[in-house]
Amino acid sequence: MHKTRLLYLLLGWVLFGLTVFPAPVHAGVGVNPASLSFGSVAVNTTSSAATVVVTNNSGQTHSILQISSGLPQFVVIVPALPITLSPHASASFQVVFQPDAALNYSGSIVLSTSRTSGGSGSPTISVSGTGTSPSPSPSQTYLLSPSASSLSFGNTLVGTSASQPVSLTNMGTGSVNISQVSATGGGFGVSGFSSAVNLAAGQSLALIVSYAPASAVSTTGSLSVVSSATNSPATISLSGKGVQPQINVIPPSVNFFNVAVGVTNTQTLTISNPGTANLSVTQALLGGSGFTFSGLSLPLSVAPGGSSTFTVGFKPPAGSSFSGSLTLVNNSPNSPLIVSLAGTGASPVLQLTPSPSSVSFGSLTTGTSATQSVTLTNTGNSSVSLSQISVSGTGFSGTGLAVPLTLAAGQAASLSAKFAPTTTGNFSGSVNIVSDATNSPLAVSLSGWGNAPASHTVTLGWTPGSSSYAGFNTYRGSVPGGPYSKVNTALISSTSFVDTGVVSGQTYYYVATTVDTTGMESSYSSEVNAIIP
């Protein structure tokens, strides 16, 4: 009775020329069937796919880590590994036979498994088949043509996916069996093929090729199609570049230090993108009392290598230390970016400081003048308003600063103090500044001396060229060789002359002429010069 039942089971597994033998049940991972016989298959064609069921017969979880074929003629079509099998769960994969010569083939399919409590196993499926020479059919052709020889995905943002369609068309006259479709290269994948497909003449298979870069690098790969066509394997080259934005904020943190209560101080921040894709800042979340920001229009897009600026302000509501943050939500890997903020509220200090605090003009000749600059700086922490500026003292005046004027903390302005003595003597005065600073009114002392101009003369002498003359003329110029101007108003009767019309710091050039009794004047004498100290 036992033998009859076994014979019945064996006969029940003979289907379509493929003989399979059910496996006995094991306590661990079992495979069904335990062996596959593909019978006779024409060389360079693909058999029908045989399905193998893997069952976890134990009470522990098992994982299928790898399924490998001992011979390349037996091709395993398997979903993504590893496969986890809970107790009494099952999974399946397929095997096809692709003989490349008229030979008998036998081999094995080996499964590598592991279990949660430790240990591993290697269930084995024996496989066999015979390659036969195909019947001659000179009128039939077997050609599989892809719709594109290459696919370029260009720039693709890291963390996203792009896809493109591609179709495989049987351009021959005989049927073509597609047994394997696979994509190689980082980030490339293919969908639309799950098991062997037979395409009649003119029939097509639609596939979707995807690209999901994991890093900002350029990647190449290929789509490979194994079939019974004469041009197998058909390949399509793949390329793409992962791009990714980056975000930098300068400065990375902001400290306003001491700011007068109720006064706003600002700092400028710069957002830059050193990445390879457009940076998009979609949110700016501000936290902390007294802090503000402006000039940041959202959403903000910054091109690779570009930058954008905005302003952060701090207006302390009280005399205390404050901290806060500005959170920038963006599409870079380090989103959100947090800029820390800090500042201290201080009591208002209104202080105006002059530089220099006193001005000495020294000694000036009456009728001349000199100017010196006086700088007024707000050395407090709050704005100072100047309401009046006046200059006192004989000979002193001031220009260059109009009031009313407001100086922010740290800001400076300058005026010109002038001394122009009209008489001799010692003079003093001051620049007086009225403001709302605590040290108002502020006075900058002025001093100077007026001296009488120095008196200089030049005495000239010459030797007449003849004894008969009526007199002489003297001429003066400011550059060598003239032009000259006559100095004397009346004809000089002697052979000397004193020029009293010279001033300090100049050099003069002189020539003389002789006038005879007829009034005829000679040519210029040789030139002499006089340097006035």
C-alpha positions in Angstrom: 0.0 0.0 0.0 2.9 2.4 0.8 4.6 1.8 -2.5 1.4 2.4 -4.5 0.8 5.7 -2.8 4.4 6.9 -3.6 4.0 5.9 -7.2 0.8 8.0 -7.4 2.6 11.0 -6.1 5.4 10.7 -8.5 3.1 10.5 -11.5 1.2 13.6 -10.3 4.3 15.8 -10.7 5.0 15.1 -14.4 3.8 18.3 -16.2 4.7 19.9 -19.5 7.9 17.8 -20.0 9.3 19.1 -16.6 9.7 16.4 -14.0 9.7 17.6 -10.3 10.0 15.6 -7.2 8.4 16.8 -3.9 10.7 17.0 -1.0 10.1 15.4 2.4 9.2 17.8 5.2 12.1 18.8 7.4 12.0 20.4 10.8 13.9 23.5 9.5 13.8 25.1 6.0 12.4 22.9 3.3 12.2 23.3 -0.5 9.6 21.9 -2.8 10.4 20.4 -5.2 13.7 18.9 -4.2 14.9 18.5 -7.7 14.1 19.9 -11.2 14.5 18.2 -14.5 14.0 20.5 -17.5 14.2 17.7 -20.1 15.3 18.7 -23.6 15.7 22.4 -24.4 17.0 23.8 -27.7 20.4 25.4 -27.5 20.4 29.2 -27.0 16.8 29.2 -26.0 15.2 29.4 -22.5 13.0 26.9 -20.9 9.8 27.6 -19.1 10.3 28.9 -15.6 10.0 26.4 -12.7 8.9 27.7 -9.4 10.5 26.5 -6.1 8.7 27.0 -2.8 10.8 27.5 0.3 8.9 26.8 3.6 10.0 27.5 7.2 8.8 24.3 9.0 10.2 25.3 12.4 9.0 27.5 15.2 11.9 30.0 14.7 12.4 32.8 12.2 14.8 31.9 9.3 16.4 34.1 6.8 17.4 33.1 3.2 20.7 34.9 2.7 21.7 33.7 -0.8 20.5 31.5 -3.6 23.2 30.4 -6.0 23.4 28.1 -9.0 26.4 25.8 -9.6 26.1 26.1 -13.4 25.5 29.2 -15.4 23.0 27.3 -17.6 20.6 27.2 -14.7 19.5 30.7 -14.0 17.9 31.7 -10.7 15.2 34.5 -10.8 14.8 35.6 -7.2 13.4 38.7 -5.5 15.5 40.9 -3.3 17.6 39.1 -0.7 17.7 38.5 2.2 14.2 37.0 2.6 12.9 36.6 6.2 10.6 33.7 6.9 8.5 33.7 10.1 7.5 30.2 11.5 5.6 28.2 8.9 5.8 31.0 6.3 6.8 30.4 2.6 8.5 32.2 -0.2 9.2 31.3 -3.8 11.7 31.8 -6.6 12.1 30.6 -10.2 14.7 28.7 -12.2 15.1 28.6 -16.0 17.4 26.4 -18.1 19.4 28.1 -20.9 21.7 25.5 -22.6 24.5 26.9 -24.7 25.6 23.6 -26.2 24.0 20.2 -27.2 25.1 18.5 -23.9 23.6 16.9 -20.8 23.7 19.3 -17.8 23.3 18.5 -14.1 24.0 20.7 -11.2 22.4 22.1 -8.0 20.8 25.2 -6.6 22.1 26.0 -3.1 20.2 28.1 -0.5 22.2 29.7 2.4 20.0 30.2 5.4 20.3 31.3 9.0 18.0 31.3 12.1 17.5 33.8 14.9 18.8 31.5 17.6 22.0 30.9 15.7 23.2 28.3 13.2 22.8 28.0 9.5 21.7 25.6 6.8 22.1 24.9 3.1 19.1 23.3 1.5 20.0 22.0 -2.0 17.9 21.4 -5.2 19.3 19.2 -7.9 18.8 20.4 -11.4 19.2 18.7 -14.8 18.5 19.2 -18.4 19.7 18.4 -21.9 20.6 20.9 -24.6 19.5 19.9 -28.1 20.5 21.3 -31.4 17.6 23.5 -32.7 15.8 22.4 -35.8 17.0 24.5 -38.7 14.7 27.3 -39.5 16.7 29.6 -41.8 13.7 31.8 -42.4 13.3 32.8 -38.7 15.3 35.5 -36.9 15.6 36.3 -33.2 16.4 39.9 -32.5 15.6 41.9 -29.4 15.8 45.7 -29.8 15.7 48.2 -26.9 14.1 51.6 -27.6 17.2 53.4 -26.5 20.9 52.6 -26.5 21.6 54.9 -23.5 19.7 56.8 -20.8 21.0 59.9 -19.1 19.3 61.1 -16.0 21.4 64.3 -15.8 21.4 66.1 -12.4 19.2 64.4 -9.9 18.8 65.6 -6.3 20.2 63.3 -3.7 17.4 61.6 -1.8 14.9 61.8 -4.7 14.3 59.5 -7.6 14.0 60.0 -11.4 12.7 57.5 -13.8 12.6 56.9 -17.6 10.7 54.4 -19.7 12.4 52.0 -22.0 10.8 49.2 -24.1 12.2 45.9 -25.5 10.8 44.9 -28.9 11.1 41.5 -30.7 12.2 42.7 -34.1 12.8 39.2 -35.4 10.4 36.6 -36.9 10.7 34.0 -34.2 9.7 34.1 -30.5 12.2 35.5 -28.0 12.3 34.5 -24.4 13.6 37.1 -21.9 15.0 35.3 -18.9 16.7 38.1 -16.9 16.7 41.9 -16.7 19.1 43.6 -14.3 20.5 47.1 -13.6 24.1 47.7 -12.4 25.6 51.0 -11.1 25.0 52.8 -7.8 21.4 54.1 -7.6 20.1 52.5 -10.8 17.1 50.1 -10.7 14.6 48.6 -13.1 10.9 47.6 -12.7 8.4 45.9 -15.0 10.1 42.5 -15.1 9.4 39.8 -12.4 9.8 36.5 -14.2 10.7 35.1 -17.6 8.7 36.6 -20.5 8.2 35.2 -24.0 7.8 37.9 -26.7 6.2 36.9 -30.0 7.5 38.7 -33.2 6.7 42.4 -33.0 5.7 42.2 -29.3 7.2 44.6 -26.7 8.0 44.6 -23.0 7.7 48.0 -21.2 10.2 48.7 -18.4 10.9 51.6 -16.1 14.5 52.5 -15.3 15.0 54.5 -12.1 17.9 56.5 -10.7 18.0 57.4 -6.9 21.5 58.8 -6.1 22.6 58.3 -2.5 25.5 60.8 -2.7 26.6 63.8 -4.8 28.7 61.9 -7.4 28.6 61.1 -11.0 27.5 57.5 -11.7 27.5 55.2 -14.7 25.9 51.8 -15.0 24.0 49.6 -17.5 20.8 47.7 -18.0 21.4 44.2 -19.1 18.8 42.0 -20.8 19.5 38.2 -21.1 17.3 36.5 -23.7 17.2 33.8 -26.4 17.8 36.5 -29.1 21.0 36.3 -31.2 22.1 39.7 -29.8 21.8 38.6 -26.1 22.7 40.1 -23.8 21.4 43.5 -24.9 22.7 46.4 -22.9 21.7 50.0 -22.4 24.3 52.4 -20.9 23.1 54.4 -17.9 24.4 57.7 -16.5 23.5 60.3 -13.9 24.8 62.7 -11.4 23.7 63.1 -7.9 23.5 66.8 -6.8 22.9 68.2 -3.4 22.6 71.7 -1.9 24.6 72.8 1.1 24.1 75.7 3.5 26.5 78.0 5.3 25.7 81.0 7.4 28.3 83.6 8.2 28.7 84.3 11.1 27.4 81.0 12.4 26.4 82.6 15.7 25.6 86.2 16.7 26.4 87.9 20.0 25.3 91.6 20.4 27.0 91.9 23.8 25.9 95.1 25.7 23.1 97.0 24.0 21.2 99.8 25.7 17.7 99.0 26.8 15.2 100.0 24.2 17.9 100.6 21.5 18.2 98.3 18.5 21.5 97.0 17.2 21.8 95.0 14.0 24.2 92.5 12.4 24.3 91.3 8.8 24.3 87.5 8.1 25.1 85.8 4.8 23.6 82.5 3.6 25.8 80.8 1.0 25.4 77.6 -1.0 28.7 75.7 -1.7 26.7 72.7 -3.0 25.8 71.5 -6.5 22.0 72.0 -6.5 19.7 75.0 -5.7 19.4 75.6 -2.0 15.8 76.3 -0.9 15.2 77.9 2.5 11.5 77.5 3.2 11.1 78.5 6.9 12.8 80.9 9.4 11.8 80.3 13.0 12.9 82.9 15.5 13.1 82.2 19.3 14.1 84.4 22.2 13.0 87.8 23.6 14.2 91.0 22.0 15.5 89.4 18.7 14.2 90.2 15.2 15.2 89.5 11.6 14.5 91.3 8.3 15.4 91.1 4.7 14.8 87.4 4.4 12.1 86.7 1.8 10.8 83.2 1.9 10.9 80.8 0.2 14.5 81.8 -0.6 16.4 80.1 -3.5 20.2 80.3 -3.7 22.0 78.9 -6.7 25.2 76.8 -6.4 28.0 79.1 -5.4 25.6 82.0 -4.7 24.7 83.9 -1.5 22.1 86.1 0.1 22.2 88.5 3.0 19.7 89.4 5.7 19.7 91.3 9.0 19.3 90.2 12.6 18.4 92.8 15.3 18.5 92.9 19.1 16.4 95.4 21.2 16.7 94.4 24.8 13.5 94.9 26.8 15.3 95.0 30.1 18.8 95.1 31.7 19.5 91.4 31.6 21.1 88.7 29.4 19.1 87.2 26.6 19.6 84.2 24.3 17.7 82.9 21.3 18.0 81.2 18.0 17.1 81.5 14.3 16.2 78.1 12.8 16.4 77.9 9.0 14.5 75.0 7.5 16.0 74.1 4.1 16.6 71.2 1.6 20.2 70.5 2.5 21.4 67.4 4.4 22.0 69.4 7.6 18.5 71.0 7.8 17.4 72.6 10.0 20.4 74.9 10.5 20.3 76.8 13.8 22.0 80.1 14.4 22.4 80.9 18.1 21.7 84.4 19.2 22.8 86.2 22.4 22.9 89.7 23.8 22.8 91.7 27.1 20.6 94.7 27.9 22.6 97.5 29.5 21.5 100.8 31.1 21.7 103.7 28.6 25.0 105.6 28.6 25.1 108.9 26.6 28.7 110.0 26.2 30.3 112.4 23.7 34.1 112.4 23.4 36.2 114.9 21.4 39.5 114.2 19.7 41.6 116.2 20.4 40.3 117.6 23.6 42.2 120.9 23.0 43.7 122.5 19.9 46.8 124.7 19.7 47.4 126.6 16.4 50.8 127.8 17.5 52.1 131.1 16.0 50.5 132.6 13.0 51.4 135.8 11.1 48.6 138.3 11.2 46.6 138.1 8.0 47.1 134.3 7.6 45.0 131.4 8.8 45.1 127.7 9.7 42.5 125.0 10.3 42.5 121.8 12.4 39.9 119.0 12.6 38.0 118.0 15.7 36.2 114.7 15.8 33.2 114.1 18.1 32.6 110.4 18.8 29.6 108.8 20.6 31.4 106.6 23.1 28.3 105.5 24.9 25.8 102.8 24.1 22.8 105.0 23.0 22.3 107.6 20.4 23.3 111.2 21.3 21.6 114.2 19.8 23.6 117.4 19.2 21.5 120.6 19.3 24.1 123.4 19.3 27.7 124.1 18.2 29.3 127.4 18.7 32.9 128.8 18.7 34.1 131.6 21.0 37.4 133.6 21.1 38.9 136.3 18.9 40.1 135.0 15.6 38.5 131.6 16.0 35.7 130.1 13.9 34.2 126.7 13.0 32.7 125.0 10.0 31.6 121.6 8.6 29.0 120.3 11.1 25.4 121.3 10.9 22.9 120.7 13.8 20.6 119.2 14.9 22.6 116.0 14.5 22.2 112.5 15.9 25.1 110.2 16.4 24.4 106.4 17.0 26.6 104.5 19.5 30.1 104.4 18.1 29.4 106.9 15.3 31.6 110.0 14.8 31.5 113.3 13.0 34.1 116.0 12.4 34.2 119.8 12.3 36.9 122.2 11.3 38.2 124.8 13.8 39.9 127.9 12.2 42.3 130.5 13.6 42.9 133.7 11.6 44.6 136.4 13.8 44.2 140.0 12.6 46.4 141.5 15.4 49.4 140.4 17.4 49.0 138.7 20.8 48.0 135.5 22.6 44.5 134.3 21.9 42.3 131.6 23.4 38.8 130.3 22.7 36.7 127.1 22.6 34.3 125.0 20.5 31.2 124.5 22.6 28.9 121.5 21.9 25.4 121.2 23.5 23.8 117.7 23.4 21.8 115.3 25.5 24.9 113.5 26.6 25.7 113.3 30.3 28.8 115.4 29.8 27.1 118.3 28.0 28.0 121.0 27.4 31.3 119.9 26.1 34.1 122.4 25.4 37.2 121.9 23.2 39.8 124.6 24.1 41.5 126.6 21.4 44.7 128.6 21.5 47.0 130.5 19.2 49.4 133.5 18.8 49.3 136.3 16.3 52.6 137.7 15.2 53.4 140.7 13.1 54.6 139.8 9.6 58.4 139.8 9.2 60.0 142.7 7.2 62.5 141.7 4.5 64.4 143.8 1.9 66.8 142.9 -1.0 69.7 145.3 -1.7 71.0 145.3 -5.2 74.1 146.9 -6.6 75.7 147.0 -10.1 78.5 148.6 -12.2 77.6 150.8 -15.1 78.9 149.8 -18.5 79.8 153.4 -19.4 80.3 156.7 -17.7 77.6 158.5 -19.6 74.1 157.5 -18.3 71.0 159.2 -17.1 70.0 156.4 -14.6 69.0 152.8 -14.1 65.9 150.5 -13.9 65.6 147.3 -11.8 63.3 144.4 -12.8 62.1 141.4 -10.7 60.7 138.0 -11.7 59.5 134.9 -9.7 61.1 132.3 -12.1 64.5 132.1 -13.7 64.7 133.9 -17.0 61.7 136.1 -16.5 59.2 137.4 -17.2 60.2 140.5 -15.2 58.4 143.5 -13.8 60.0 146.8 -13.2 60.4 147.5 -9.4 61.4 151.2 -9.3 58.8 153.9 -10.0 61.4 156.6 -10.9 64.7 156.4 -12.7 67.4 155.3 -10.2 70.3 157.7 -10.2 72.7 155.6 -8.1 74.3 152.2 -8.8 72.3 150.5 -6.0 68.7 149.8 -5.0 66.8 148.4 -2.0 63.6 146.3 -2.8 61.2 146.4 0.1 58.3 144.6 -1.7 59.4 141.0 -0.9 57.8 138.5 1.4 59.0 135.5 3.4 59.4 132.1 1.8 59.9 133.4 -1.8 62.8 133.4 -4.3 63.2 136.4 -6.6 65.2 136.9 -9.8 66.6 140.4 -10.7 68.0 142.1 -13.7 69.0 145.8 -14.3 69.2 148.1 -17.3 71.0 151.4 -18.1 69.1 154.4 -19.5 71.3 157.0 -21.5 70.8 160.7 -21.7 68.6 160.3 -24.8 66.2 158.0 -22.9 67.4 154.8 -24.7 67.4 151.8 -22.4 70.0 149.0 -22.6 69.3 145.3 -22.6 69.0 143.2 -19.4 72.0 142.7 -17.3 72.9 139.2 -16.1 70.4 137.7 -13.6 70.9 137.4 -9.9 68.5 135.8 -7.3 67.6 136.4 -3.7 66.0 133.8 -1.4 63.8 135.3 1.3 63.7 133.3 4.6 
